[in-house]
């Protein structure tokens, strides 16, 4: 059974889950808190990529490929360029190592298959007029500079330095 | 991800990452946002 399918089962049974599920949520929140603190102190840039699957690829295939194949292809490449690291529990050792290097970040994959939207519609009556985004998934990354993207594509190692906050951060947060 | 004109492209990106993206994604229908996070409530508590 793929990890994608097993996650669907976990999602569907969330309201009757055991203490272990709560423990996982607490651990996830703890990790996010760690990264939020980093984001605040280092003025990290957050990038969200809303992704759409290719025509002819089923939802199950998309999520399975994204989880099991693409994550392995990009994670080391992104980390090498000062960008990312997985937020999965199994990657905690690497996370701590990266923290010591003061190289930012996390790289969660936000899977948004149609069954999760339908489940939400069944159980949530608030925001009746809000439209649901139909993207298949969202990648969220924290990085020291948006130029990390360019560095990664051009193969120029991004220098992790203590830089000043971006000018437009000052403008929008002042006052 | 579209690089600037005349820039050197990392072979790993071109041959591996981009090729892999094209196996399951339609990048032309994807969208991206840049910004920053401000956290006000976390772990059930108001952030300091």
Backbone of each chain as ProteinMPNN parsed JSONL, in Angstrom:
{"seq_chain_A": "XXXXXXXXXXXXXXXXXXXXXXXXXXXXXXXXXXXXXXXXXXXXXXXXXXXXXXXXXXXXXXXXXXXXXXXXXXXXXXXXXXXXXXXXXXXXXXXXXXXXXXXXXXXXXXXXXXXXXXXXXXXXXXXXXXXXXXXXXXXXXXXXXXXXXXXXXXXXXXXXXXXXXXXXXXXXXXX", "coords_chain_A": {"N_chain_A": [[0.845, -1.201, 0.0], [0.536, 2.202, -0.844], [2.067, 5.22, 0.472], [0.49, 7.372, 0.055], [-2.158, 6.37, -0.103], [-2.401, 5.314, 2.465], [-2.336, 7.627, 3.943], [-4.708, 8.783, 3.206], [-6.508, 7.103, 4.455], [-5.879, 7.641, 7.114], [-6.631, 10.303, 7.264], [-9.399, 10.149, 6.801], [-10.263, 8.835, 9.057], [-9.805, 10.552, 11.078], [-11.395, 11.735, 13.089], [-11.894, 9.748, 14.891], [-9.539, 8.883, 15.834], [-6.633, 7.667, 17.663], [-4.64, 8.322, 20.649], [-2.083, 8.353, 19.598], [-2.267, 9.653, 17.178], [-2.771, 12.243, 18.02], [-0.373, 12.724, 19.244], [1.283, 12.797, 17.027], [0.331, 15.098, 15.806], [1.022, 16.997, 17.733], [3.796, 16.797, 17.617], [4.227, 17.62, 14.988], [3.324, 20.28, 15.171], [5.188, 21.267, 16.947], [7.492, 21.131, 15.397], [6.818, 22.945, 13.382], [6.672, 25.249, 14.879], [9.336, 25.594, 15.536], [10.409, 26.2, 13.031], [8.962, 28.483, 12.465], [9.983, 30.258, 14.324], [12.574, 30.431, 13.348], [11.99, 31.612, 10.892], [11.072, 34.103, 11.66], [13.252, 35.244, 13.058], [15.266, 35.226, 11.157], [14.214, 36.513, 9.024], [13.097, 35.055, 6.884], [12.23, 34.126, 3.544], [9.146, 33.071, 2.341], [7.947, 30.653, 0.149], [5.318, 29.596, -1.786], [4.17, 27.08, -3.818], [1.683, 26.317, -5.99], [0.565, 23.476, -7.284], [-0.266, 21.667, -10.282], [-1.447, 18.665, -11.613], [-0.211, 16.743, -14.39], [-1.909, 16.341, -17.512], [-3.606, 13.328, -17.98], [-2.455, 12.037, -15.893], [-3.416, 10.385, -13.021], [-5.041, 11.296, -9.895], [-4.191, 9.714, -7.739], [-1.837, 8.646, -8.796], [-0.354, 10.987, -9.152], [0.049, 11.945, -6.495], [1.366, 9.787, -5.344], [3.687, 9.626, -6.899], [4.783, 12.132, -6.428], [5.301, 12.036, -3.681], [6.886, 9.694, -3.368], [8.859, 9.658, -5.356], [9.608, 12.255, -6.594], [10.228, 13.841, -4.411], [12.614, 12.764, -3.503], [14.264, 13.327, -5.607], [14.509, 16.113, -5.614], [15.167, 17.061, -3.026], [17.867, 16.972, -1.925], [19.171, 18.499, -3.818], [17.894, 20.994, -3.527], [18.519, 21.584, -0.859], [21.267, 21.775, -1.064], [21.459, 24.142, -2.375], [20.857, 26.035, -0.516], [18.217, 26.084, 0.266], [16.096, 24.041, 1.055], [14.529, 21.435, 3.105], [13.195, 18.311, 4.177], [10.116, 18.052, 6.067], [9.387, 15.807, 7.275], [9.069, 13.422, 9.897], [11.014, 11.466, 9.969], [13.203, 12.744, 9.059], [14.412, 14.197, 10.994], [17.029, 14.174, 12.078], [18.585, 15.245, 10.044], [17.438, 17.724, 9.911], [18.218, 18.911, 12.319], [20.925, 19.019, 11.936], [21.048, 20.767, 9.796], [20.08, 23.031, 11.021], [22.177, 23.703, 12.69], [23.96, 24.547, 10.827], [22.845, 26.849, 10.113], [21.425, 27.044, 7.831], [18.541, 27.615, 6.114], [15.412, 25.879, 6.74], [12.403, 24.319, 5.587], [10.566, 21.754, 3.873], [7.731, 21.042, 3.329], [5.242, 18.948, 1.849], [2.14, 19.76, 0.729], [-0.495, 17.996, 0.384], [-3.337, 18.026, -1.611], [-5.69, 16.464, -2.483], [-8.753, 15.672, -4.306], [-10.521, 14.212, -2.713], [-10.004, 15.109, -0.147], [-10.876, 17.724, -0.246], [-13.601, 17.255, -0.711], [-14.28, 15.929, 1.608], [-13.945, 17.973, 3.437], [-15.922, 19.725, 2.598], [-18.17, 18.268, 3.27], [-18.071, 18.285, 6.026], [-17.716, 20.862, 6.937], [-19.363, 23.855, 7.341], [-18.945, 26.491, 7.336], [-17.911, 29.553, 5.712], [-19.426, 29.498, 3.239], [-19.482, 30.73, 0.785], [-16.977, 30.761, -0.151], [-14.587, 29.91, -2.591], [-13.184, 26.807, -3.569], [-9.815, 26.1, -4.052], [-8.422, 24.374, -6.787], [-6.024, 23.072, -7.037], [-3.604, 20.425, -7.106], [-1.653, 20.094, -5.214], [0.445, 21.716, -2.76], [3.549, 23.161, -2.482], [5.591, 24.225, 0.103], [8.121, 26.398, 1.017], [10.884, 27.623, 2.911], [13.299, 30.136, 2.691], [16.482, 31.841, 2.631], [16.695, 33.86, 0.824], [15.001, 34.98, -2.046], [16.453, 34.574, -4.281], [17.582, 32.134, -4.073], [16.206, 30.289, -5.593], [16.958, 30.939, -8.206], [19.661, 30.464, -7.996], [19.652, 27.723, -7.608], [18.749, 26.746, -10.04], [20.641, 27.667, -11.797], [22.874, 26.457, -10.893], [24.66, 27.67, -9.234], [26.191, 27.802, -6.214], [24.37, 28.784, -3.387], [25.21, 31.285, -1.118], [25.047, 31.025, 2.258], [24.456, 33.534, 4.285], [24.608, 36.066, 6.861], [22.366, 38.265, 6.319], [20.935, 41.537, 5.733], [17.491, 42.35, 6.414], [15.153, 42.167, 3.7], [14.5, 45.107, 1.735], [11.792, 45.533, 1.029], [10.518, 44.085, 2.96], [10.892, 45.627, 5.236], [9.407, 47.859, 4.495], [6.757, 46.939, 4.415], [6.284, 45.952, 6.917], [6.817, 47.941, 8.694], [5.451, 50.16, 11.062]], "CA_chain_A": [[0.0, 0.0, 0.0], [1.367, 3.4, -0.923], [1.922, 6.168, 1.576], [-0.643, 8.247, -0.263], [-3.393, 5.694, 0.28], [-2.468, 5.189, 3.913], [-2.662, 8.941, 4.487], [-6.138, 8.996, 2.997], [-7.184, 6.368, 5.512], [-5.677, 8.374, 8.356], [-7.447, 11.522, 7.191], [-10.804, 9.794, 6.909], [-10.56, 8.36, 10.407], [-9.198, 11.493, 12.018], [-12.256, 12.074, 14.229], [-11.945, 8.635, 15.839], [-8.174, 8.384, 15.983], [-6.165, 7.426, 19.012], [-3.674, 9.26, 21.203], [-0.897, 8.441, 18.763], [-2.502, 10.69, 16.171], [-2.569, 13.526, 18.706], [1.074, 12.883, 19.433], [1.852, 13.213, 15.746], [-0.04, 16.502, 15.598], [1.849, 17.819, 18.633], [5.162, 16.813, 17.078], [4.196, 18.473, 13.789], [3.223, 21.676, 15.618], [6.475, 21.622, 17.539], [8.417, 21.376, 14.282], [6.435, 24.186, 12.715], [7.058, 26.34, 15.771], [10.779, 25.741, 15.378], [10.668, 26.89, 11.774], [8.397, 29.829, 12.55], [10.961, 31.061, 15.051], [13.654, 30.7, 12.394], [11.504, 32.534, 9.865], [10.98, 35.436, 12.255], [14.568, 35.771, 13.408], [16.137, 35.362, 9.994], [13.473, 37.163, 7.945], [13.11, 34.128, 5.759], [11.219, 34.26, 2.515], [8.321, 31.884, 2.172], [7.488, 30.429, -1.224], [4.279, 28.567, -1.943], [3.93, 26.711, -5.221], [0.436, 25.578, -6.161], [0.889, 22.614, -8.419], [-1.332, 20.985, -11.013], [-0.927, 17.442, -12.229], [-0.206, 16.685, -15.845], [-3.038, 15.656, -18.133], [-3.371, 11.9, -18.146], [-1.959, 11.484, -14.633], [-4.507, 10.332, -12.044], [-4.716, 11.899, -8.609], [-3.399, 8.77, -6.949], [-0.5, 8.583, -9.393], [0.323, 12.257, -8.867], [0.483, 12.025, -5.096], [2.341, 8.73, -5.096], [4.941, 10.011, -7.56], [5.295, 13.324, -5.731], [5.818, 11.605, -2.382], [7.874, 8.616, -3.373], [9.908, 9.836, -6.342], [10.08, 13.623, -6.815], [10.83, 14.356, -3.171], [14.003, 12.291, -3.436], [15.008, 13.981, -6.69], [14.754, 17.544, -5.395], [15.499, 17.509, -1.667], [19.294, 17.247, -1.763], [19.489, 19.613, -4.733], [17.426, 22.235, -2.917], [19.295, 21.828, 0.351], [22.593, 22.19, -1.515], [21.351, 25.521, -2.829], [20.446, 26.901, 0.59], [16.768, 26.251, 0.271], [15.068, 23.246, 1.698], [14.704, 20.16, 3.778], [11.896, 17.72, 4.469], [9.58, 18.216, 7.414], [8.953, 14.502, 7.772], [9.676, 13.054, 11.171], [12.199, 10.646, 9.748], [14.308, 13.595, 8.631], [14.777, 15.088, 12.101], [18.483, 14.255, 12.23], [19.067, 16.185, 9.04], [16.945, 19.046, 10.272], [19.053, 19.481, 13.365], [22.199, 19.311, 11.321], [20.895, 21.979, 8.992], [19.933, 24.158, 11.931], [23.512, 24.101, 13.148], [24.617, 25.248, 9.724], [22.06, 28.056, 9.881], [20.838, 27.03, 6.491], [17.142, 27.615, 6.447], [14.21, 25.62, 6.094], [11.653, 23.084, 5.531], [9.971, 21.538, 2.565], [6.582, 20.15, 3.42], [4.361, 18.829, 0.695], [0.762, 19.907, 1.159], [-1.289, 17.237, -0.584], [-4.721, 18.505, -1.605], [-6.503, 15.693, -3.443], [-10.176, 16.028, -4.325], [-11.266, 13.596, -1.612], [-9.849, 15.933, 1.059], [-11.795, 18.864, -0.428], [-14.968, 16.769, -0.54], [-14.464, 15.642, 3.032], [-14.098, 19.267, 4.102], [-17.244, 20.269, 2.255], [-19.177, 17.514, 4.015], [-17.992, 18.512, 7.472], [-17.539, 22.27, 7.28], [-20.418, 24.673, 6.743], [-18.546, 27.896, 7.333], [-17.391, 30.088, 4.453], [-20.151, 28.84, 2.146], [-19.275, 31.404, -0.501], [-15.569, 30.687, -0.543], [-14.298, 28.936, -3.641], [-12.084, 25.891, -3.267], [-8.763, 26.021, -5.062], [-8.433, 23.024, -7.342], [-4.669, 22.571, -7.254], [-3.39, 19.082, -6.566], [-0.771, 20.13, -4.058], [1.151, 22.966, -2.507], [4.883, 23.058, -1.897], [5.939, 25.415, 0.865], [9.548, 26.437, 1.33], [11.468, 28.814, 3.519], [14.665, 30.325, 2.203], [17.059, 33.092, 3.073], [16.578, 34.868, -0.222], [14.295, 34.42, -3.186], [17.448, 34.233, -5.299], [17.92, 30.709, -3.934], [15.617, 29.617, -6.735], [17.815, 31.168, -9.37], [20.921, 29.771, -7.741], [19.451, 26.29, -7.78], [18.593, 26.448, -11.469], [21.881, 27.978, -12.507], [23.961, 25.655, -10.37], [25.602, 28.5, -8.481], [25.911, 27.586, -4.801], [23.887, 29.954, -2.668], [25.985, 31.529, 0.092], [24.225, 31.296, 3.435], [25.112, 34.625, 5.007], [23.747, 36.879, 7.705], [22.073, 39.441, 5.515], [19.923, 42.453, 6.236], [16.17, 42.052, 5.871], [14.899, 42.785, 2.404], [13.885, 46.424, 1.853], [10.331, 45.519, 0.996], [10.035, 43.574, 4.244], [10.85, 46.797, 6.102], [8.318, 48.74, 4.082], [5.438, 46.394, 4.691], [6.096, 45.635, 8.327], [6.994, 49.149, 9.502], [4.205, 50.831, 11.461]], "C_chain_A": [[0.88, 1.251, 0.0], [1.134, 4.313, 0.277], [0.74, 7.092, 1.322], [-1.952, 7.626, 0.2], [-3.505, 5.624, 1.796], [-2.797, 6.533, 4.559], [-4.146, 9.252, 4.302], [-6.921, 8.303, 4.096], [-7.064, 7.114, 6.838], [-6.566, 9.605, 8.39], [-8.913, 11.192, 7.449], [-11.189, 9.397, 8.323], [-10.081, 9.327, 11.478], [-10.052, 11.733, 13.254], [-12.328, 10.934, 15.239], [-10.552, 8.099, 16.14], [-7.741, 8.331, 17.437], [-5.187, 8.499, 19.466], [-2.455, 9.414, 20.3], [-1.053, 9.493, 17.678], [-2.299, 12.073, 16.794], [-1.087, 13.792, 18.928], [1.737, 13.358, 18.151], [1.545, 14.679, 15.462], [0.818, 17.412, 16.471], [3.279, 17.917, 18.115], [5.234, 17.723, 15.857], [4.165, 19.944, 14.193], [4.538, 22.154, 16.207], [7.491, 21.94, 16.451], [8.099, 22.685, 13.594], [6.818, 25.393, 13.561], [8.543, 26.651, 15.638], [11.087, 26.547, 14.115], [10.088, 28.303, 11.773], [9.355, 30.766, 13.263], [12.13, 31.413, 14.13], [13.225, 31.749, 11.381], [11.465, 33.957, 10.393], [12.358, 36.033, 12.478], [15.423, 36.044, 12.177], [15.44, 36.037, 8.819], [13.452, 36.303, 6.687], [11.966, 34.417, 4.792], [10.443, 32.95, 2.426], [7.83, 31.815, 0.733], [6.452, 29.315, -1.218], [4.061, 28.324, -3.419], [2.691, 25.832, -5.294], [0.563, 24.766, -7.445], [-0.344, 21.912, -9.0], [-0.746, 19.757, -11.691], [-1.062, 17.492, -13.746], [-1.431, 15.929, -16.363], [-2.689, 14.185, -18.357], [-2.829, 11.219, -16.902], [-3.097, 11.508, -13.62], [-4.073, 10.986, -10.744], [-3.825, 10.972, -7.783], [-1.968, 8.682, -7.48], [0.307, 9.838, -9.073], [0.891, 12.258, -7.448], [1.521, 10.959, -4.76], [3.703, 9.108, -5.685], [5.598, 11.172, -6.815], [5.953, 12.922, -4.411], [7.034, 10.694, -2.531], [9.039, 8.835, -4.335], [10.464, 11.276, -6.338], [10.755, 14.194, -5.57], [12.296, 13.969, -3.076], [14.864, 12.991, -4.489], [15.42, 15.404, -6.304], [15.35, 17.897, -4.036], [16.984, 17.844, -1.502], [19.733, 18.438, -2.622], [19.092, 20.951, -4.11], [18.24, 22.582, -1.672], [20.691, 22.342, -0.015], [22.592, 23.659, -1.928], [20.774, 26.452, -1.756], [18.956, 27.042, 0.736], [16.045, 25.334, 1.243], [15.493, 21.973, 2.419], [13.323, 19.64, 4.125], [11.455, 17.958, 5.892], [9.115, 16.893, 7.988], [9.739, 14.135, 9.027], [10.975, 12.293, 10.971], [13.413, 11.467, 9.358], [14.811, 14.488, 9.757], [16.279, 15.232, 12.278], [19.048, 15.289, 11.272], [18.631, 17.6, 9.363], [17.872, 19.683, 11.295], [20.42, 19.85, 12.825], [22.13, 20.615, 10.54], [20.742, 23.206, 9.885], [21.288, 24.653, 12.402], [24.244, 24.88, 12.063], [23.943, 26.582, 9.419], [21.628, 28.181, 8.42], [19.362, 26.76, 6.688], [16.434, 26.34, 6.048], [13.552, 24.292, 6.066], [10.953, 22.997, 4.194], [8.813, 20.568, 2.698], [5.844, 20.077, 2.096], [2.936, 18.841, 1.219], [-0.109, 19.231, 0.101], [-2.752, 17.662, -0.484], [-5.561, 17.768, -2.642], [-7.986, 16.029, -3.308], [-10.928, 15.403, -3.162], [-11.124, 14.417, -0.323], [-10.736, 17.174, 0.962], [-13.237, 18.414, -0.176], [-15.277, 16.471, 0.917], [-14.687, 16.936, 3.798], [-15.478, 19.848, 3.833], [-18.352, 19.575, 3.033], [-19.242, 17.959, 5.474], [-17.911, 19.967, 7.889], [-18.583, 23.111, 6.569], [-20.051, 26.147, 6.713], [-17.986, 28.27, 5.971], [-18.102, 29.47, 3.244], [-19.885, 29.461, 0.783], [-17.83, 31.334, -0.982], [-15.363, 29.604, -1.605], [-13.118, 28.059, -3.218], [-11.071, 25.924, -4.406], [-8.632, 24.574, -5.515], [-7.035, 22.498, -7.653], [-4.498, 21.225, -6.563], [-2.501, 19.07, -5.337], [-0.088, 21.474, -3.936], [2.508, 22.654, -1.883], [5.141, 24.345, -1.135], [7.402, 25.322, 1.27], [9.9, 27.717, 2.05], [12.897, 28.92, 3.026], [15.167, 31.697, 2.612], [16.845, 34.212, 2.065], [15.858, 34.228, -1.393], [15.25, 34.033, -4.314], [17.935, 32.793, -5.178], [17.374, 29.918, -5.118], [16.532, 29.713, -7.953], [19.128, 30.419, -9.211], [20.794, 28.279, -8.01], [19.39, 25.917, -9.264], [19.909, 26.646, -12.215], [23.083, 27.209, -11.968], [25.029, 26.458, -9.661], [25.274, 28.358, -7.009], [25.489, 28.874, -4.104], [24.664, 30.105, -1.369], [25.052, 31.88, 1.233], [24.939, 32.336, 4.296], [24.104, 35.325, 5.9], [23.48, 38.197, 6.974], [21.049, 40.329, 6.214], [18.558, 42.036, 5.686], [15.96, 42.766, 4.54], [14.199, 44.129, 2.585], [12.37, 46.374, 1.877], [9.723, 44.878, 2.231], [9.899, 44.736, 5.219], [9.633, 47.656, 5.79], [6.965, 48.222, 4.541], [5.212, 46.102, 6.156], [6.248, 46.862, 9.21], [5.643, 49.764, 9.813], [3.071, 49.84, 11.461]], "O_chain_A": [[1.849, 1.339, 0.754], [0.14, 4.191, 0.993], [0.073, 7.537, 2.256], [-2.768, 8.298, 0.83], [-4.579, 5.849, 2.353], [-3.457, 6.58, 5.597], [-4.76, 9.906, 5.145], [-7.892, 8.856, 4.612], [-8.03, 7.208, 7.595], [-7.179, 9.915, 9.412], [-9.585, 11.875, 8.222], [-12.33, 9.605, 8.737], [-9.967, 8.962, 12.648], [-9.519, 11.914, 14.349], [-12.791, 11.151, 16.359], [-10.407, 6.986, 16.645], [-8.399, 8.879, 18.322], [-4.938, 9.469, 18.749], [-1.858, 10.489, 20.243], [-0.083, 10.149, 17.299], [-1.725, 12.963, 16.168], [-0.613, 14.922, 18.815], [2.631, 14.204, 18.172], [2.388, 15.411, 14.944], [1.285, 18.459, 16.023], [3.898, 18.98, 18.167], [6.177, 18.499, 15.705], [4.891, 20.762, 13.627], [4.952, 23.294, 15.997], [8.257, 22.897, 16.565], [9.002, 23.451, 13.257], [7.233, 26.426, 13.037], [8.953, 27.811, 15.629], [11.917, 27.456, 14.13], [10.65, 29.211, 11.16], [9.525, 31.919, 12.867], [12.614, 32.545, 14.131], [13.986, 32.658, 11.049], [11.782, 34.905, 9.674], [12.608, 37.187, 12.13], [16.212, 36.988, 12.161], [16.009, 36.126, 7.731], [13.748, 36.765, 5.585], [10.894, 34.883, 5.178], [11.023, 31.864, 2.435], [7.357, 32.806, 0.176], [6.697, 28.225, -0.702], [3.8, 29.255, -4.181], [2.656, 24.739, -4.729], [0.656, 25.316, -8.542], [-1.312, 21.616, -8.3], [0.336, 19.818, -12.274], [-1.914, 18.191, -14.296], [-1.918, 14.997, -15.723], [-1.615, 13.853, -18.859], [-2.746, 9.993, -16.839], [-3.686, 12.565, -13.388], [-2.883, 11.206, -10.515], [-2.828, 11.404, -7.203], [-1.01, 8.649, -6.707], [1.496, 9.764, -8.762], [2.071, 12.538, -7.24], [2.444, 11.204, -3.983], [4.738, 8.928, -5.044], [6.81, 11.187, -6.603], [7.03, 13.411, -4.071], [8.07, 10.904, -1.899], [10.106, 8.252, -4.144], [11.655, 11.481, -6.104], [11.731, 14.938, -5.667], [13.123, 14.758, -2.619], [16.056, 13.215, -4.275], [16.524, 15.849, -6.619], [15.986, 18.944, -3.908], [17.314, 18.91, -0.981], [20.548, 19.263, -2.207], [19.852, 21.918, -4.158], [18.602, 23.739, -1.462], [21.226, 23.233, 0.645], [23.616, 24.335, -1.835], [20.266, 27.529, -2.068], [18.48, 28.037, 1.283], [15.428, 25.826, 2.187], [16.636, 21.521, 2.345], [12.391, 20.416, 4.34], [12.271, 18.056, 6.808], [8.516, 16.854, 9.064], [10.906, 14.491, 9.186], [11.927, 12.468, 11.732], [14.531, 10.951, 9.327], [15.556, 15.435, 9.508], [16.755, 16.321, 12.599], [19.888, 16.106, 11.647], [19.365, 18.558, 9.12], [18.263, 20.842, 11.161], [21.001, 20.866, 13.208], [23.029, 21.452, 10.612], [21.217, 24.291, 9.548], [21.525, 25.857, 12.504], [25.049, 25.764, 12.355], [24.409, 27.347, 8.574], [21.492, 29.275, 7.874], [18.978, 25.793, 7.346], [16.84, 25.74, 5.052], [14.109, 23.276, 6.482], [10.768, 23.987, 3.485], [8.887, 19.425, 2.247], [5.829, 21.034, 1.323], [2.572, 18.02, 2.06], [-0.418, 19.817, -0.936], [-3.333, 17.657, 0.601], [-6.084, 18.382, -3.573], [-8.411, 16.603, -2.307], [-11.883, 15.998, -2.664], [-12.035, 14.418, 0.505], [-11.284, 17.627, 1.966], [-14.001, 19.11, 0.493], [-16.381, 16.724, 1.4], [-15.52, 16.992, 4.703], [-16.12, 20.394, 4.73], [-19.345, 20.197, 3.41], [-20.313, 18.006, 6.079], [-18.027, 20.277, 9.075], [-18.68, 23.086, 5.342], [-20.768, 26.958, 6.129], [-17.63, 27.401, 5.175], [-17.447, 28.974, 2.328], [-20.041, 28.807, -0.249], [-17.503, 31.789, -2.078], [-15.918, 28.509, -1.502], [-12.175, 28.532, -2.583], [-11.431, 25.793, -5.576], [-8.724, 23.654, -4.702], [-6.885, 21.573, -8.452], [-5.159, 20.93, -5.567], [-2.576, 18.158, -4.514], [-0.047, 22.263, -4.88], [2.59, 21.96, -0.87], [4.934, 25.436, -1.666], [7.858, 24.306, 1.793], [9.291, 28.763, 1.826], [13.618, 27.925, 2.953], [14.383, 32.6, 2.903], [16.819, 35.386, 2.433], [16.082, 33.056, -1.698], [14.891, 33.255, -5.198], [18.617, 32.287, -6.069], [18.017, 28.98, -5.589], [16.832, 28.725, -8.622], [19.641, 29.821, -10.156], [21.697, 27.651, -8.562], [19.925, 24.887, -9.676], [20.244, 25.899, -13.135], [24.18, 27.298, -12.519], [26.161, 26.001, -9.499], [24.188, 28.75, -6.584], [26.15, 29.907, -4.212], [24.766, 29.151, -0.597], [24.355, 32.894, 1.193], [25.926, 32.023, 4.962], [22.894, 35.191, 5.715], [24.291, 39.121, 7.022], [20.388, 39.912, 7.166], [18.478, 41.437, 4.614], [16.523, 43.833, 4.295], [13.385, 44.278, 3.497], [11.733, 47.087, 2.652], [8.548, 45.094, 2.527], [8.909, 44.826, 5.946], [8.927, 48.117, 6.687], [6.125, 48.993, 5.004], [4.067, 46.013, 6.6], [5.845, 46.829, 10.373], [4.787, 49.878, 8.935], [1.936, 50.202, 11.768]]}, "seq_chain_B": "XXXXXXXXXXXXXXXXXXXXXXXXXXXXXXXXXXXXXXXXXXXXXXXX", "coords_chain_B": {"N_chain_B": [[9.721, 27.11, -12.83], [11.53, 29.579, -14.217], [14.465, 30.466, -15.685], [16.638, 33.396, -16.024], [17.343, 35.058, -19.153], [20.025, 33.899, -21.169], [21.423, 32.76, -19.082], [23.453, 30.398, -17.306], [22.498, 27.051, -17.107], [21.97, 24.73, -14.629], [22.982, 21.474, -15.124], [21.911, 19.376, -13.612], [19.462, 20.363, -12.819], [18.19, 20.773, -15.323], [18.306, 18.229, -16.585], [17.456, 16.371, -14.707], [15.765, 17.374, -12.478], [13.83, 19.138, -13.74], [13.003, 17.464, -15.78], [11.899, 15.426, -14.283], [9.802, 16.781, -13.009], [8.164, 17.244, -15.183], [7.138, 14.778, -15.629], [4.9, 14.398, -14.053], [3.668, 16.813, -13.443], [1.942, 19.816, -14.537], [3.445, 22.492, -15.278], [2.762, 24.907, -16.431], [0.239, 25.35, -15.548], [0.52, 25.769, -12.926], [0.995, 27.792, -9.98], [2.669, 30.45, -8.181], [3.607, 31.861, -5.033], [5.219, 34.473, -3.267], [6.457, 35.541, -0.144], [6.262, 36.263, 3.37], [6.11, 34.763, 6.648], [4.075, 35.537, 9.431], [3.647, 34.761, 12.676], [1.05, 34.373, 14.939], [-0.515, 32.848, 16.626], [0.432, 29.845, 18.01], [0.951, 26.387, 18.679], [-1.319, 26.377, 20.212], [-1.151, 28.625, 21.726], [-0.852, 32.17, 22.247], [1.523, 33.856, 20.388], [4.59, 35.28, 21.524]], "CA_chain_B": [[10.861, 27.986, -12.56], [12.082, 30.027, -15.488], [15.686, 31.248, -15.462], [16.809, 34.575, -16.859], [17.924, 34.788, -20.464], [21.478, 33.793, -21.297], [22.058, 32.268, -17.862], [23.884, 29.007, -17.295], [21.515, 26.193, -16.47], [22.546, 23.575, -13.96], [22.567, 20.23, -15.796], [21.074, 18.55, -12.732], [18.101, 20.894, -12.917], [17.63, 20.553, -16.654], [18.213, 16.819, -16.958], [16.854, 15.529, -13.678], [14.637, 17.987, -11.765], [12.797, 19.587, -14.68], [12.487, 16.273, -16.466], [11.043, 14.7, -13.346], [8.58, 17.581, -12.852], [7.325, 17.091, -16.366], [6.534, 13.45, -15.606], [3.611, 14.356, -13.339], [3.126, 18.164, -13.238], [1.785, 20.767, -15.633], [3.969, 23.714, -14.675], [2.073, 26.076, -16.984], [-0.996, 25.54, -14.787], [0.875, 25.945, -11.521], [1.135, 29.185, -9.581], [3.626, 30.591, -7.084], [3.495, 33.048, -4.192], [6.385, 34.798, -2.446], [6.129, 36.433, 0.96], [6.858, 35.81, 4.618], [5.141, 34.347, 7.652], [4.003, 36.179, 10.743], [2.922, 33.805, 13.492], [0.395, 35.023, 16.075], [-0.953, 31.787, 17.537], [1.043, 28.561, 17.68], [0.856, 25.416, 19.768], [-2.463, 26.727, 21.041], [-0.862, 29.789, 22.562], [-0.548, 33.404, 21.536], [2.972, 34.022, 20.285], [5.115, 36.481, 22.189]], "C_chain_B": [[11.538, 28.341, -13.871], [13.315, 30.892, -15.236], [15.75, 32.455, -16.37], [17.49, 34.193, -18.166], [19.439, 34.747, -20.382], [22.165, 33.263, -20.036], [22.459, 30.801, -18.043], [22.846, 28.181, -16.554], [22.214, 24.971, -15.902], [22.069, 22.289, -14.649], [21.681, 19.346, -14.922], [19.631, 19.032, -12.773], [17.47, 20.509, -14.251], [17.348, 19.076, -16.936], [17.458, 15.958, -15.955], [15.604, 16.176, -13.065], [13.508, 18.369, -12.722], [12.168, 18.397, -15.401], [11.547, 15.497, -15.558], [9.731, 15.447, -13.111], [7.617, 17.321, -14.007], [6.688, 15.71, -16.467], [5.139, 13.468, -14.993], [2.961, 15.719, -13.145], [2.908, 18.887, -14.558], [2.188, 22.125, -15.074], [3.245, 24.947, -15.189], [0.772, 26.363, -16.241], [-0.734, 25.675, -13.298], [1.075, 27.431, -11.236], [2.063, 29.264, -8.377], [3.381, 31.896, -6.336], [4.794, 33.235, -3.426], [5.934, 35.741, -1.327], [6.851, 36.014, 2.214], [5.751, 35.486, 5.61], [5.208, 35.261, 8.867], [3.109, 35.3, 11.598], [2.349, 34.505, 14.725], [-0.154, 34.021, 17.091], [-0.261, 30.502, 17.097], [1.072, 27.679, 18.913], [-0.265, 25.776, 20.733], [-2.248, 27.932, 21.922], [-0.571, 31.006, 21.687], [0.959, 33.617, 21.55], [3.403, 35.325, 20.947], [5.735, 37.406, 21.146]], "O_chain_B": [[12.065, 27.464, -14.555], [13.202, 31.955, -14.626], [15.022, 32.544, -17.358], [18.128, 33.145, -18.271], [20.05, 35.484, -19.608], [23.392, 33.32, -19.946], [21.866, 30.072, -18.838], [22.372, 28.579, -15.489], [22.949, 24.272, -16.599], [20.865, 22.053, -14.742], [20.802, 18.648, -15.429], [18.696, 18.232, -12.763], [16.356, 19.986, -14.297], [16.29, 18.722, -17.456], [16.886, 14.931, -16.32], [14.516, 15.603, -13.121], [12.361, 17.965, -12.528], [10.954, 18.343, -15.601], [10.526, 14.973, -16.005], [8.67, 14.829, -13.024], [6.408, 17.196, -13.811], [5.801, 15.493, -17.292], [4.288, 12.658, -15.359], [1.807, 15.786, -12.722], [3.58, 18.622, -15.555], [1.374, 22.823, -14.47], [3.121, 25.935, -14.465], [0.257, 27.48, -16.293], [-1.671, 25.693, -12.499], [1.298, 28.224, -12.151], [2.233, 28.29, -7.644], [2.998, 32.905, -6.929], [5.403, 32.26, -2.984], [5.118, 36.635, -1.554], [7.949, 35.463, 2.139], [4.601, 35.886, 5.429], [6.286, 35.698, 9.27], [1.936, 35.112, 11.277], [3.083, 35.156, 15.468], [-0.244, 34.324, 18.28], [-0.358, 30.114, 15.933], [1.2, 28.158, 20.04], [-0.171, 25.51, 21.931], [-3.08, 28.232, 22.778], [-0.11, 30.886, 20.552], [1.592, 33.564, 22.604], [2.684, 36.325, 20.933], [6.238, 38.476, 21.491]]}, "name": "protein", "num_of_chains": 2, "seq": "XXXXXXXXXXXXXXXXXXXXXXXXXXXXXXXXXXXXXXXXXXXXXXXXXXXXXXXXXXXXXXXXXXXXXXXXXXXXXXXXXXXXXXXXXXXXXXXXXXXXXXXXXXXXXXXXXXXXXXXXXXXXXXXXXXXXXXXXXXXXXXXXXXXXXXXXXXXXXXXXXXXXXXXXXXXXXXXXXXXXXXXXXXXXXXXXXXXXXXXXXXXXXXXXXXXXXXXXXXXXXXX"}
